[in-house]
Each structure stands twice: as structure tokens, then as C-alpha cells.
Amino acid sequence: MTEQKSKYIEIVNWIRKKIAEGELTVGNRIYSENELVSIFGVSRQTVRHAISILCNEGVLERKRGSGTYISKPKERKKDTKRIAVITTYIDEYIFPAIIKRVEQRLSKEGYVIQLSFTNNSVEKERQILEEILKSKSVDGIIVEATKSGLPNPNLHLYNELKENDIPFIFINSYYPEIDAPHVSMNDRKAGHLVTQHLLSCGHRNIAAIFKCDDGQGMLRYAGYMDALIEADIRIRGERVIWIDTDEQRNLSEDTGRILRRIRNCTACVCYNDEVANKLVAICLEQGMKVPQDISITGMDNSDLTTYCEVPLTSAINPIKELGETVAKAILDLLAGRPVEKEIELEPKLEIRHSVRMVNEIS
């Protein structure tokens, strides 16, 4: 935990203690931002984040032009002991392992999960959120953002969840416009890790395939660029292939464009293991050998890495820790305990047989 993050939690707990001891009561105006900055020796941004957490929980309320006050406690809604878990998919890729770990952790605390999936569709996301708001049948929500790299028409529903005192936390991907915690792998670090590995193996002409309609794709692309810049290698846009959700499902239909983009490249960084697995199949079908003709890396270290015809080198997404961490975070939110806004778990590299050493280093 960084000093800044620990400081905002310290401010949150300090205000809570003042309320518990009766020093601050309903209707009292709390210290100004400037006073809190002086007391704790932190930035104004840190103070605002602490106040924002307490406002979201209903402990404080802001009055425009007047200040921030202790609010009247809202009548607590009846606990359902049910938590909604909304992911883009359920029974494929890394999702079963994440959901299993979430369910194990929550069941120990007496909760059951209400499982839904959006199929990465904003329409399906809207239906699920509207039903939750209508029924008020859950205490909290763990949710994976849908197509988080694009403008989303459902953001107002997340604000309605706040108004209805239904806490939520994002997993894997999130909406930057919504002030809520998220738990994910450090996707930028993952993109950097696999690209750096290719560079260390002598590759200099490195293509890439990333998703354009989710935030993870953007962050993994940023990590790819970071590694190339550090190695003083020119970033060439014609070597980067952008795909959306539908194109990922049917990657073989885009064989011509992919082969044109990776021509003259000795390696390719893939958005995830699913894309890497499909790229291996395309290359082998075209008579290209992996890794002799082209080295390929994935990300997430899913089961596909070993099922692939050529076992894939991949960045490890710590999915068990991810599930455990997000489950603990939603329990903390339900208990009124502060939760860090950004919880990003560090990836590691799993080296298999899809990358070879080359002699391109000048």
C-alpha cells in the first residue's frame, strides 16, 4: 500500500472515530479540505478521495457552497445474504476459476452468489442491472465492465445503485467514469512483461494483436509500447492489429489482414491466450512454424496455454488471488470498511515453447 493510499484510509477512519466518540454528530460541519490537508500533511486529492468514500457510504453529505456535513444515517435495508456476480462470460477461459474462488470465500461468510453474464453486450448488462434495481434482491455486486474501452450507455444505472445503497466493485475491467473500487491484474505490466521477454530473446520486429473495445486491451497495448520505447525501438502502427469482441471469436476470417500485418515480423504479442491460440492455428494452417518462423505470446496463462498445439509463453494472471481479493473487498464494503480504489495484482511470466531466441540484436 502506498503512503498516499494509507493516508486516505487514515482520514476515513479518523472521521469515523470522531463520529463514534460523539465529537461529530448529525448536522455538524466537518473540517474543510484545507484544514484536513494541514492536519494530515497530504494532497487535496487525497482528502477529496477520503471524503468521497464517506459520501458514497452516506456518512457525509456535501452541500454546495456550504461545506461537508455529517448526514443522518439511512435506514438500513434488510440483508438478503446474496451477492450478484456479473461477468462477461461464465463457463469459459479464466472465468470458472475466478467465480469458484469468489463463491468459496463468500460462502464462508454465509452469502450465496447470484450469477449472471453479459456476453460482453451492453444491452444484456442493462437488463441485469435494471432487474437488480427493481428487485433489490442483493446486498452487493461484483461486476466486470462490458466493452469498457467504448462509451457505455449504462453508467447512470451504476449511479442508481449508489443511490439505492447497493455497493459494487469492478473485477478485471472497469469504467473510469464511475467512482468505485476495482480489482484486476496489472494489465499494463502484463503487456510490458511479454514484450520485454521477446526483446530479451533478440526480437526487434514485434507485431501485436489487441482488443479495441475493452480497457484491458488498451492497457496491455500501453505496456507493449512501454517496452518498445524503453528498448529504443520505433512503434510501427502497421504492425498492430486491432480487433473487437466479434472479430476475436472469428479470428480465422481475418487471416488475410493478419498475415499482411505480421509479415517481416519475428514475433507477435497477443491480447490474451485465446487470441494467441487462434493465431498459432492460423500460422500452422498457412505453413508457418511456431516458434521457428514466428514467436507468439499470450496473456492470462489460461488452460489454453497448454492445450495449444504449441504450448504458449504467457503472462500469469493470478486468478485465484483475484477471486479471493475481490470477494474480500465486497465484504469490506458491506461492513463499511474502506477499500482501496485500485487493487492491481502483479503478473509473472510463464515460459513455454512458443518463443525462440533470435540473433537480431545489433
Secondary structure as a PSIPRED ss2 file (coil, helix, strand):
# PSIPRED VFORMAT (PSIPRED V4.0)

   1 M C   1.000  0.000  0.000
   2 T C   1.000  0.000  0.000
   3 E H   0.000  1.000  0.000
   4 Q H   0.000  1.000  0.000
   5 K H   0.000  1.000  0.000
   6 S H   0.000  1.000  0.000
   7 K H   0.000  1.000  0.000
   8 Y H   0.000  1.000  0.000
   9 I H   0.000  1.000  0.000
  10 E H   0.000  1.000  0.000
  11 I H   0.000  1.000  0.000
  12 V H   0.000  1.000  0.000
  13 N H   0.000  1.000  0.000
  14 W H   0.000  1.000  0.000
  15 I H   0.000  1.000  0.000
  16 R H   0.000  1.000  0.000
  17 K H   0.000  1.000  0.000
  18 K H   0.000  1.000  0.000
  19 I H   0.000  1.000  0.000
  20 A H   0.000  1.000  0.000
  21 E C   1.000  0.000  0.000
  22 G C   1.000  0.000  0.000
  23 E C   1.000  0.000  0.000
  24 L C   1.000  0.000  0.000
  25 T C   1.000  0.000  0.000
  26 V C   1.000  0.000  0.000
  27 G C   1.000  0.000  0.000
  28 N C   1.000  0.000  0.000
  29 R E   0.000  0.000  1.000
  30 I C   1.000  0.000  0.000
  31 Y C   1.000  0.000  0.000
  32 S C   1.000  0.000  0.000
  33 E H   0.000  1.000  0.000
  34 N H   0.000  1.000  0.000
  35 E H   0.000  1.000  0.000
  36 L H   0.000  1.000  0.000
  37 V H   0.000  1.000  0.000
  38 S H   0.000  1.000  0.000
  39 I H   0.000  1.000  0.000
  40 F H   0.000  1.000  0.000
  41 G C   1.000  0.000  0.000
  42 V C   1.000  0.000  0.000
  43 S C   1.000  0.000  0.000
  44 R H   0.000  1.000  0.000
  45 Q H   0.000  1.000  0.000
  46 T H   0.000  1.000  0.000
  47 V H   0.000  1.000  0.000
  48 R H   0.000  1.000  0.000
  49 H H   0.000  1.000  0.000
  50 A H   0.000  1.000  0.000
  51 I H   0.000  1.000  0.000
  52 S H   0.000  1.000  0.000
  53 I H   0.000  1.000  0.000
  54 L H   0.000  1.000  0.000
  55 C H   0.000  1.000  0.000
  56 N H   0.000  1.000  0.000
  57 E C   1.000  0.000  0.000
  58 G C   1.000  0.000  0.000
  59 V C   1.000  0.000  0.000
  60 L E   0.000  0.000  1.000
  61 E E   0.000  0.000  1.000
  62 R E   0.000  0.000  1.000
  63 K E   0.000  0.000  1.000
  64 R C   1.000  0.000  0.000
  65 G C   1.000  0.000  0.000
  66 S C   1.000  0.000  0.000
  67 G E   0.000  0.000  1.000
  68 T E   0.000  0.000  1.000
  69 Y E   0.000  0.000  1.000
  70 I E   0.000  0.000  1.000
  71 S C   1.000  0.000  0.000
  72 K C   1.000  0.000  0.000
  73 P C   1.000  0.000  0.000
  74 K C   1.000  0.000  0.000
  75 E C   1.000  0.000  0.000
  76 R C   1.000  0.000  0.000
  77 K C   1.000  0.000  0.000
  78 K C   1.000  0.000  0.000
  79 D C   1.000  0.000  0.000
  80 T C   1.000  0.000  0.000
  81 K C   1.000  0.000  0.000
  82 R E   0.000  0.000  1.000
  83 I E   0.000  0.000  1.000
  84 A E   0.000  0.000  1.000
  85 V E   0.000  0.000  1.000
  86 I E   0.000  0.000  1.000
  87 T E   0.000  0.000  1.000
  88 T C   1.000  0.000  0.000
  89 Y C   1.000  0.000  0.000
  90 I C   1.000  0.000  0.000
  91 D C   1.000  0.000  0.000
  92 E C   1.000  0.000  0.000
  93 Y C   1.000  0.000  0.000
  94 I C   1.000  0.000  0.000
  95 F H   0.000  1.000  0.000
  96 P H   0.000  1.000  0.000
  97 A H   0.000  1.000  0.000
  98 I H   0.000  1.000  0.000
  99 I H   0.000  1.000  0.000
 100 K H   0.000  1.000  0.000
 101 R H   0.000  1.000  0.000
 102 V H   0.000  1.000  0.000
 103 E H   0.000  1.000  0.000
 104 Q H   0.000  1.000  0.000
 105 R H   0.000  1.000  0.000
 106 L H   0.000  1.000  0.000
 107 S H   0.000  1.000  0.000
 108 K H   0.000  1.000  0.000
 109 E C   1.000  0.000  0.000
 110 G C   1.000  0.000  0.000
 111 Y C   1.000  0.000  0.000
 112 V E   0.000  0.000  1.000
 113 I E   0.000  0.000  1.000
 114 Q E   0.000  0.000  1.000
 115 L E   0.000  0.000  1.000
 116 S E   0.000  0.000  1.000
 117 F E   0.000  0.000  1.000
 118 T C   1.000  0.000  0.000
 119 N C   1.000  0.000  0.000
 120 N C   1.000  0.000  0.000
 121 S C   1.000  0.000  0.000
 122 V H   0.000  1.000  0.000
 123 E H   0.000  1.000  0.000
 124 K H   0.000  1.000  0.000
 125 E H   0.000  1.000  0.000
 126 R H   0.000  1.000  0.000
 127 Q H   0.000  1.000  0.000
 128 I H   0.000  1.000  0.000
 129 L H   0.000  1.000  0.000
 130 E H   0.000  1.000  0.000
 131 E H   0.000  1.000  0.000
 132 I H   0.000  1.000  0.000
 133 L H   0.000  1.000  0.000
 134 K H   0.000  1.000  0.000
 135 S H   0.000  1.000  0.000
 136 K C   1.000  0.000  0.000
 137 S C   1.000  0.000  0.000
 138 V C   1.000  0.000  0.000
 139 D C   1.000  0.000  0.000
 140 G E   0.000  0.000  1.000
 141 I E   0.000  0.000  1.000
 142 I E   0.000  0.000  1.000
 143 V E   0.000  0.000  1.000
 144 E C   1.000  0.000  0.000
 145 A C   1.000  0.000  0.000
 146 T C   1.000  0.000  0.000
 147 K C   1.000  0.000  0.000
 148 S C   1.000  0.000  0.000
 149 G C   1.000  0.000  0.000
 150 L C   1.000  0.000  0.000
 151 P C   1.000  0.000  0.000
 152 N C   1.000  0.000  0.000
 153 P C   1.000  0.000  0.000
 154 N C   1.000  0.000  0.000
 155 L H   0.000  1.000  0.000
 156 H H   0.000  1.000  0.000
 157 L H   0.000  1.000  0.000
 158 Y H   0.000  1.000  0.000
 159 N H   0.000  1.000  0.000
 160 E H   0.000  1.000  0.000
 161 L H   0.000  1.000  0.000
 162 K H   0.000  1.000  0.000
 163 E H   0.000  1.000  0.000
 164 N C   1.000  0.000  0.000
 165 D C   1.000  0.000  0.000
 166 I C   1.000  0.000  0.000
 167 P C   1.000  0.000  0.000
 168 F E   0.000  0.000  1.000
 169 I E   0.000  0.000  1.000
 170 F E   0.000  0.000  1.000
 171 I E   0.000  0.000  1.000
 172 N C   1.000  0.000  0.000
 173 S C   1.000  0.000  0.000
 174 Y C   1.000  0.000  0.000
 175 Y C   1.000  0.000  0.000
 176 P C   1.000  0.000  0.000
 177 E C   1.000  0.000  0.000
 178 I C   1.000  0.000  0.000
 179 D C   1.000  0.000  0.000
 180 A C   1.000  0.000  0.000
 181 P C   1.000  0.000  0.000
 182 H E   0.000  0.000  1.000
 183 V E   0.000  0.000  1.000
 184 S E   0.000  0.000  1.000
 185 M E   0.000  0.000  1.000
 186 N C   1.000  0.000  0.000
 187 D H   0.000  1.000  0.000
 188 R H   0.000  1.000  0.000
 189 K H   0.000  1.000  0.000
 190 A H   0.000  1.000  0.000
 191 G H   0.000  1.000  0.000
 192 H H   0.000  1.000  0.000
 193 L H   0.000  1.000  0.000
 194 V H   0.000  1.000  0.000
 195 T H   0.000  1.000  0.000
 196 Q H   0.000  1.000  0.000
 197 H H   0.000  1.000  0.000
 198 L H   0.000  1.000  0.000
 199 L H   0.000  1.000  0.000
 200 S H   0.000  1.000  0.000
 201 C C   1.000  0.000  0.000
 202 G C   1.000  0.000  0.000
 203 H C   1.000  0.000  0.000
 204 R C   1.000  0.000  0.000
 205 N C   1.000  0.000  0.000
 206 I E   0.000  0.000  1.000
 207 A E   0.000  0.000  1.000
 208 A E   0.000  0.000  1.000
 209 I E   0.000  0.000  1.000
 210 F E   0.000  0.000  1.000
 211 K E   0.000  0.000  1.000
 212 C C   1.000  0.000  0.000
 213 D C   1.000  0.000  0.000
 214 D C   1.000  0.000  0.000
 215 G H   0.000  1.000  0.000
 216 Q H   0.000  1.000  0.000
 217 G H   0.000  1.000  0.000
 218 M H   0.000  1.000  0.000
 219 L H   0.000  1.000  0.000
 220 R H   0.000  1.000  0.000
 221 Y H   0.000  1.000  0.000
 222 A H   0.000  1.000  0.000
 223 G H   0.000  1.000  0.000
 224 Y H   0.000  1.000  0.000
 225 M H   0.000  1.000  0.000
 226 D H   0.000  1.000  0.000
 227 A H   0.000  1.000  0.000
 228 L H   0.000  1.000  0.000
 229 I H   0.000  1.000  0.000
 230 E H   0.000  1.000  0.000
 231 A C   1.000  0.000  0.000
 232 D C   1.000  0.000  0.000
 233 I C   1.000  0.000  0.000
 234 R C   1.000  0.000  0.000
 235 I C   1.000  0.000  0.000
 236 R C   1.000  0.000  0.000
 237 G H   0.000  1.000  0.000
 238 E H   0.000  1.000  0.000
 239 R H   0.000  1.000  0.000
 240 V E   0.000  0.000  1.000
 241 I E   0.000  0.000  1.000
 242 W E   0.000  0.000  1.000
 243 I E   0.000  0.000  1.000
 244 D C   1.000  0.000  0.000
 245 T H   0.000  1.000  0.000
 246 D H   0.000  1.000  0.000
 247 E H   0.000  1.000  0.000
 248 Q H   0.000  1.000  0.000
 249 R H   0.000  1.000  0.000
 250 N C   1.000  0.000  0.000
 251 L H   0.000  1.000  0.000
 252 S H   0.000  1.000  0.000
 253 E H   0.000  1.000  0.000
 254 D H   0.000  1.000  0.000
 255 T H   0.000  1.000  0.000
 256 G H   0.000  1.000  0.000
 257 R H   0.000  1.000  0.000
 258 I H   0.000  1.000  0.000
 259 L H   0.000  1.000  0.000
 260 R H   0.000  1.000  0.000
 261 R H   0.000  1.000  0.000
 262 I H   0.000  1.000  0.000
 263 R C   1.000  0.000  0.000
 264 N C   1.000  0.000  0.000
 265 C C   1.000  0.000  0.000
 266 T C   1.000  0.000  0.000
 267 A E   0.000  0.000  1.000
 268 C E   0.000  0.000  1.000
 269 V E   0.000  0.000  1.000
 270 C E   0.000  0.000  1.000
 271 Y C   1.000  0.000  0.000
 272 N C   1.000  0.000  0.000
 273 D H   0.000  1.000  0.000
 274 E H   0.000  1.000  0.000
 275 V H   0.000  1.000  0.000
 276 A H   0.000  1.000  0.000
 277 N H   0.000  1.000  0.000
 278 K H   0.000  1.000  0.000
 279 L H   0.000  1.000  0.000
 280 V H   0.000  1.000  0.000
 281 A H   0.000  1.000  0.000
 282 I H   0.000  1.000  0.000
 283 C H   0.000  1.000  0.000
 284 L H   0.000  1.000  0.000
 285 E H   0.000  1.000  0.000
 286 Q C   1.000  0.000  0.000
 287 G C   1.000  0.000  0.000
 288 M C   1.000  0.000  0.000
 289 K C   1.000  0.000  0.000
 290 V C   1.000  0.000  0.000
 291 P C   1.000  0.000  0.000
 292 Q C   1.000  0.000  0.000
 293 D C   1.000  0.000  0.000
 294 I C   1.000  0.000  0.000
 295 S E   0.000  0.000  1.000
 296 I E   0.000  0.000  1.000
 297 T E   0.000  0.000  1.000
 298 G E   0.000  0.000  1.000
 299 M E   0.000  0.000  1.000
 300 D E   0.000  0.000  1.000
 301 N C   1.000  0.000  0.000
 302 S C   1.000  0.000  0.000
 303 D C   1.000  0.000  0.000
 304 L H   0.000  1.000  0.000
 305 T H   0.000  1.000  0.000
 306 T H   0.000  1.000  0.000
 307 Y H   0.000  1.000  0.000
 308 C C   1.000  0.000  0.000
 309 E C   1.000  0.000  0.000
 310 V C   1.000  0.000  0.000
 311 P C   1.000  0.000  0.000
 312 L C   1.000  0.000  0.000
 313 T E   0.000  0.000  1.000
 314 S E   0.000  0.000  1.000
 315 A E   0.000  0.000  1.000
 316 I E   0.000  0.000  1.000
 317 N C   1.000  0.000  0.000
 318 P C   1.000  0.000  0.000
 319 I H   0.000  1.000  0.000
 320 K H   0.000  1.000  0.000
 321 E H   0.000  1.000  0.000
 322 L H   0.000  1.000  0.000
 323 G H   0.000  1.000  0.000
 324 E H   0.000  1.000  0.000
 325 T H   0.000  1.000  0.000
 326 V H   0.000  1.000  0.000
 327 A H   0.000  1.000  0.000
 328 K H   0.000  1.000  0.000
 329 A H   0.000  1.000  0.000
 330 I H   0.000  1.000  0.000
 331 L H   0.000  1.000  0.000
 332 D H   0.000  1.000  0.000
 333 L H   0.000  1.000  0.000
 334 L H   0.000  1.000  0.000
 335 A C   1.000  0.000  0.000
 336 G C   1.000  0.000  0.000
 337 R C   1.000  0.000  0.000
 338 P C   1.000  0.000  0.000
 339 V C   1.000  0.000  0.000
 340 E C   1.000  0.000  0.000
 341 K C   1.000  0.000  0.000
 342 E E   0.000  0.000  1.000
 343 I E   0.000  0.000  1.000
 344 E E   0.000  0.000  1.000
 345 L E   0.000  0.000  1.000
 346 E C   1.000  0.000  0.000
 347 P C   1.000  0.000  0.000
 348 K E   0.000  0.000  1.000
 349 L E   0.000  0.000  1.000
 350 E E   0.000  0.000  1.000
 351 I C   1.000  0.000  0.000
 352 R C   1.000  0.000  0.000
 353 H C   1.000  0.000  0.000
 354 S C   1.000  0.000  0.000
 355 V C   1.000  0.000  0.000
 356 R C   1.000  0.000  0.000
 357 M C   1.000  0.000  0.000
 358 V C   1.000  0.000  0.000
 359 N C   1.000  0.000  0.000
 360 E C   1.000  0.000  0.000
 361 I C   1.000  0.000  0.000
 362 S C   1.000  0.000  0.000
